[in-house]
Amino acid sequence: MPNKPTSSRDYAKEYKDFHGKSEEIKRRSMRNKARRKKGLKKGDPREVDHKRPLSKGGGNSRKNLTIKSRSANRKKGARDA
């Protein structure tokens, strides 16, 4: 029989602590701005890909953005296109 953890995790607190950080709010805002620029609506399964990743100094200019499937975008990761 598997061992039961002695204390339970507070997932709501972990979620709030991570998503409430100022740097995470800024990243989410930049991702949402890129989606609006390319005309992607809520629920659209595609994602905006940054040819030069934000983490490597890329921006949200139209020439740096492309639309890709979720799997293709996640496969690429933070590499330059």
C-alpha positions in Angstrom: 0.0 0.0 0.0 1.5 3.4 -1.0 2.5 5.8 1.8 0.2 8.7 2.3 1.9 12.1 2.5 2.0 13.5 6.1 0.9 17.0 4.9 -1.2 18.0 2.0 -0.1 20.6 -0.5 -1.9 23.9 -0.8 -2.1 24.1 -4.6 -4.2 27.3 -4.5 -1.5 29.1 -2.6 1.3 27.8 -4.8 -0.7 29.0 -7.9 -1.3 32.4 -6.4 2.3 32.8 -5.3 3.7 32.0 -8.7 1.2 33.8 -10.9 1.1 36.8 -8.6 4.8 37.6 -9.0 5.5 40.9 -10.9 7.8 39.2 -13.4 5.3 36.5 -14.2 2.5 39.2 -14.6 4.8 41.1 -17.1 5.5 37.9 -19.1 1.8 37.0 -19.3 1.0 40.6 -20.4 3.6 40.4 -23.2 2.2 37.0 -24.4 -1.3 38.4 -24.4 -0.2 41.5 -26.3 1.4 39.3 -29.0 -1.8 37.2 -29.3 -3.9 40.4 -29.8 -1.4 41.7 -32.4 -1.8 38.6 -34.5 -5.6 38.4 -34.1 -5.8 35.2 -32.1 -8.9 34.9 -30.0 -9.5 33.1 -26.7 -9.9 29.4 -27.3 -7.9 29.4 -30.5 -5.6 26.3 -30.3 -2.8 28.0 -32.2 0.0 30.0 -30.5 2.1 33.1 -31.3 5.7 32.1 -31.8 8.4 34.7 -31.4 11.1 34.2 -34.1 13.6 35.7 -31.7 12.4 34.7 -28.2 11.5 37.3 -25.6 14.0 35.6 -23.3 16.8 36.4 -25.8 15.9 40.0 -26.4 13.2 39.6 -29.0 10.2 41.9 -29.0 6.5 41.9 -30.0 7.0 43.6 -33.4 4.9 42.1 -36.2 8.0 40.9 -38.1 9.1 38.9 -35.0 5.8 37.1 -34.6 4.4 34.0 -36.4 1.4 31.8 -35.7 2.2 28.1 -35.1 0.4 25.1 -33.7 0.9 24.5 -30.0 3.0 21.4 -30.5 5.3 23.1 -33.1 5.8 26.1 -30.8 6.6 24.0 -27.7 8.9 21.8 -29.7 11.0 24.8 -30.8 11.3 26.1 -27.2 13.4 29.2 -26.7 15.6 28.8 -29.8 15.9 31.4 -32.6 13.9 30.4 -35.7 
